[in-house]
């Protein structure tokens, strides 16, 4: 599983990627952010989470340096034992949400993705 960011004509990298980038640019490539570490820009703990999402739920905005290009992402942390400035790495999680919780069709609530873990 990749944590795919999109590269645009001018070298800008965005996560998540979009079909049209800054200034109307077309995507030209992708980069797998799971191969990089990032720095915690800021973080918080959400105590009031949606149905099926763990509570408390530590979250962070992190910044990757991909060949000199800054790429920011937001996501869950594996722990609340983190500080601004810490180095984290993306780790794959196949269960960011319990698909059986709540009243919606479970298949529509089956979310996987990445959490950030302190290095």
C-alpha positions as MATLAB code, in Angstrom:
seq = 'XXXXXXXXXXXXXXXXXXXXXXXXXXXXXXXXXXXXXXXXXXXXXXXXXXXXXXXXXXXXXXXXXXXXXXXXXXXXXXXXXXXXXXXXXXXXXXXXXXXXXXXXXXXXXXXXXXXXXXX';
ca = [
       0.000    0.000    0.000;
       1.398    3.403   -0.929;
       0.848    6.857    0.529;
       0.718    8.459   -2.891;
       1.351   12.174   -3.344;
       1.064   13.903   -6.716;
       3.885   15.782   -8.449;
       2.969   18.673  -10.781;
       4.820   20.292  -13.707;
       6.561   22.939  -11.567;
       7.778   20.354   -9.005;
       5.048   21.095   -6.463;
       3.966   17.988   -4.552;
       0.544   17.689   -2.917;
      -1.008   15.113   -0.628;
      -3.589   14.070   -1.359;
      -3.172   14.705   -5.044;
      -5.763   16.404   -7.225;
      -6.493   16.087  -10.967;
      -5.627   19.766  -11.417;
      -2.819   21.250   -9.350;
      -1.671   24.761   -8.475;
      -2.248   27.221  -11.303;
      -4.163   24.629  -13.336;
      -1.179   22.306  -13.741;
      -1.552   18.692  -14.766;
      -0.034   15.909  -12.649;
       3.215   14.534  -14.088;
       4.267   11.919  -11.529;
       3.632   10.478   -8.079;
       5.804    9.871   -5.032;
       5.241    7.365   -2.204;
       5.419    9.304    1.068;
       5.527    6.044    3.059;
       9.197    5.837    2.055;
       9.985    9.097    3.914;
       9.973   10.383    7.475;
       8.233   13.620    8.452;
       8.358   16.230   11.192;
       5.386   16.951   13.455;
       4.277   20.536   12.797;
       1.471   20.437   15.366;
      -0.736   17.842   17.009;
      -3.841   17.424   19.143;
      -6.027   14.736   20.665;
      -9.659   14.499   19.615;
     -11.908   13.167   22.391;
     -15.187   13.529   20.458;
     -14.668   11.261   17.466;
     -17.110   10.025   14.816;
     -18.780    6.673   15.444;
     -16.293    3.872   14.839;
     -13.172    6.024   15.204;
     -11.050    5.343   18.280;
     -11.330    7.770   21.157;
      -9.223    9.479   22.190;
      -7.746    9.957   18.719;
      -4.333   11.672   18.503;
      -3.919   13.598   15.231;
      -1.028   15.505   13.683;
      -0.107   17.751   10.819;
       3.262   16.534    9.572;
       5.702   17.876    7.014;
       7.734   15.716    4.649;
      10.838   16.921    2.827;
      10.817   15.259   -0.588;
      13.972   16.322   -2.415;
      13.690   19.850   -1.022;
       9.936   20.152   -1.633;
       7.709   20.531    1.445;
       4.667   18.249    1.584;
       2.181   18.435    4.456;
      -0.293   15.780    5.523;
      -2.777   15.346    8.346;
      -3.538   12.028    9.965;
      -3.845    9.884   13.036;
      -0.882    9.195   15.304;
      -0.102    5.779   16.771;
       0.365    7.373   20.221;
      -0.237   10.607   22.074;
       3.362   10.542   23.309;
       4.625   12.983   20.697;
       5.899   16.553   20.628;
       6.035   19.252   17.987;
       9.283   18.758   16.072;
       9.401   14.977   16.555;
      10.247   12.775   13.598;
       7.535   10.320   12.572;
       7.129    7.690    9.884;
       3.943    6.583    8.133;
       2.797    3.089    9.149;
      -0.012    1.300    7.331;
      -3.210    0.587    9.280;
      -5.973   -1.507    7.768;
      -8.543   -0.309   10.310;
      -8.695    3.466   10.756;
     -12.389    3.059   11.556;
     -14.546    0.162   12.791;
     -16.835   -0.554    9.820;
     -19.355   -2.366   12.031;
     -20.002    0.690   14.238;
     -22.867    3.023   13.457;
     -25.875    2.709   11.204;
     -24.267    3.015    7.769;
     -23.528    0.140    5.424;
     -20.305   -1.421    6.824;
     -18.632   -1.577    3.403;
     -18.900    2.228    3.138;
     -17.094    2.662    6.473;
     -14.166    0.282    5.882;
     -11.211    2.706    5.841;
      -7.538    1.904    5.699;
      -4.596    4.252    5.405;
      -1.622    5.521    7.330;
      -0.961    6.619   10.875;
       2.176    8.440   11.950;
       4.500    6.751   14.429;
       7.362    8.434   16.286;
      10.772    7.222   15.149;
];
